[in-house]
């Protein structure tokens, strides 16, 4: 029968409620841990034991789960995200989110050789069913077809390209870029030889067909819309070719 010496009040190293009698190279006292800590094996300690915050080794339920501090020392579980998601921060705590769209973003419209009645009053060009590309629903082929509208999450700088070629026209021909229903009257469109500049738009002062166009960089908010408008010196219907493009450059 094994014999030993049972500690008594007189020879015990224990001094505090919750202390443990342990051993290193000799009998030793392990002081009770703080509230909400747990006793774990720890070879770096002289007694081979230590009290540690229990959240660091429990609470996980699924492969890939992580633990984070939700408030000071309060720990919480973050469940694993879905395939393709990235770890980000929302409201001050980590969370999983779908990454922002990368690659090309923009819209290209065309209206090739359709017959349009043009007058001295500006007419916005319709683009029903004439999308070359549209990555983020900038354009509708059934309503407000003249508009390129900035969708949610895509506010920022846009490179806007315009081009138009009338079959013929009376007196003069103007192609304008409109923002939210009004002509843009300042920009970087240059006037080719034989053309003049008037309020940010190009026009030709004779009846010779001539392609016109230009490029702008515009800072556009969600809900802003841009259009192309055309007009001439008289009223006439003729065939018209036009391209209208907007490419997202970044916020």
Secondary structure, 3 states (H helix, E strand, C coil): CCCCCCCCCCCCCCCCCCCEEEECCCEEEECCCCCCEEEEECCCCCCCEEEEEHHHHCCCCCCCCEEEEEECCEEEEECCCCCCEEEEEECCEEEEEECCCCCCCEEEEEEEEEEEEECCCCEECCCCCCEEEECCCCCCCCCCCCCEECCCCCCEEEEEEEEEEECCCCCCEEEEEEECCEECCCCCCCCCCCCEEECCEEEECCCCCCCEEEEEEEEECCCCEEEEEEEECCCEEEEEEEEEEEEEEEC
